[in-house]
Amino acid sequence: MKLENQVSNKELSKKLKELGIKQESLWKWRLAGNLGWQIERHFSPIMVEEKQYSAFTVAELGELLPIYYSTFFDGKNWCVDEEGCKLEDVFELLEAKTEADARAKILIHLIENKLMK
């Protein structure tokens, strides 16, 4: 499996940084000159002004989410659901091609709607 499928995509990673999520992860997205955006090991702190974003793994995003959220694969997309409750009104928002992106989307949704800090 490609590393890009195991971490949050660049756009979601950027949004998480903008929302104030601590940039502590095993991987990062970094603009590498002519090579474009690359995923690299995250050895040092990400500077605020740098074009770098934590590329969070599924496990790292799971640690950031409240424990009552779970992900599942519906045969086509990864989805996130609150235990015991179908979030029909925002279900499309929470679908993604990878589990990491699904988890990143629910985290963004919760923060933007002030459902968590």
VENPE-V505800 format. One record per residue. N is the residue number from 0. RES is the residue in three letters. SS is DSSP state (helix for helix, strand for strand, loop for the rest). PHI is phi as a letter, one per 20 degrees, with the letter a starting at -180 (none if undefined). BURIAL is + if it has 24 or more other C-alpha atoms within 12 Angstrom, else -. Layout:
BEGIN
N/RES/SS/PHI/BURIAL  N/RES/SS/PHI/BURIAL
END
This chain:
BEGIN
0/MET/loop/none/-  1/LYS/loop/f/-  2/LEU/helix/g/-  3/GLU/helix/g/+  4/ASN/helix/e/-  5/GLN/loop/d/+  6/VAL/strand/c/+  7/SER/loop/f/+  8/ASN/loop/f/+  9/LYS/helix/g/+  10/GLU/helix/f/-  11/LEU/helix/f/+  12/SER/helix/f/+  13/LYS/helix/f/+  14/LYS/helix/f/+  15/LEU/helix/f/+  16/LYS/helix/f/+  17/GLU/helix/f/-  18/LEU/loop/e/-  19/GLY/loop/n/-  20/ILE/loop/f/+  21/LYS/loop/g/+  22/GLN/loop/e/+  23/GLU/loop/d/+  24/SER/loop/b/+  25/LEU/loop/f/+  26/TRP/strand/c/+  27/LYS/strand/b/+  28/TRP/strand/e/+  29/ARG/strand/c/+  30/LEU/strand/f/-  31/ALA/loop/d/-  32/GLY/helix/l/-  33/ASN/helix/f/-  34/LEU/helix/f/-  35/GLY/loop/n/-  36/TRP/strand/f/-  37/GLN/strand/c/+  38/ILE/strand/e/+  39/GLU/strand/c/-  40/ARG/strand/f/-  41/HIS/loop/d/-  42/PHE/loop/e/-  43/SER/loop/c/-  44/PRO/loop/g/-  45/ILE/loop/e/+  46/MET/loop/f/-  47/VAL/loop/g/-  48/GLU/loop/e/-  49/GLU/loop/f/-  50/LYS/loop/e/-  51/GLN/strand/b/+  52/TYR/strand/b/+  53/SER/strand/g/+  54/ALA/strand/d/+  55/PHE/loop/f/+  56/THR/strand/f/+  57/VAL/helix/g/+  58/ALA/helix/f/-  59/GLU/helix/f/+  60/LEU/helix/f/+  61/GLY/helix/f/+  62/GLU/helix/f/-  63/LEU/helix/e/+  64/LEU/loop/e/+  65/PRO/loop/g/-  66/ILE/loop/f/-  67/TYR/loop/e/-  68/TYR/strand/d/+  69/SER/strand/c/+  70/THR/strand/d/+  71/PHE/strand/b/-  72/PHE/strand/d/-  73/ASP/loop/e/-  74/GLY/loop/n/-  75/LYS/loop/c/-  76/ASN/loop/c/-  77/TRP/strand/e/+  78/CYS/strand/c/+  79/VAL/strand/c/+  80/ASP/strand/b/+  81/GLU/strand/e/-  82/GLU/loop/g/-  83/GLY/loop/n/-  84/CYS/strand/b/-  85/LYS/loop/e/-  86/LEU/loop/e/-  87/GLU/helix/g/-  88/ASP/helix/f/-  89/VAL/helix/c/-  90/PHE/loop/g/-  91/GLU/helix/f/-  92/LEU/helix/g/+  93/LEU/helix/e/+  94/GLU/loop/e/+  95/ALA/strand/b/+  96/LYS/loop/f/+  97/THR/loop/c/+  98/GLU/helix/f/+  99/ALA/helix/f/+  100/ASP/helix/f/+  101/ALA/helix/f/+  102/ARG/helix/f/+  103/ALA/helix/f/+  104/LYS/helix/f/+  105/ILE/helix/f/+  106/LEU/helix/f/+  107/ILE/helix/f/+  108/HIS/helix/g/+  109/LEU/helix/f/+  110/ILE/helix/f/-  111/GLU/helix/f/-  112/ASN/loop/e/-  113/LYS/loop/l/-  114/LEU/loop/e/-  115/MET/loop/a/-  116/LYS/loop/d/-
END
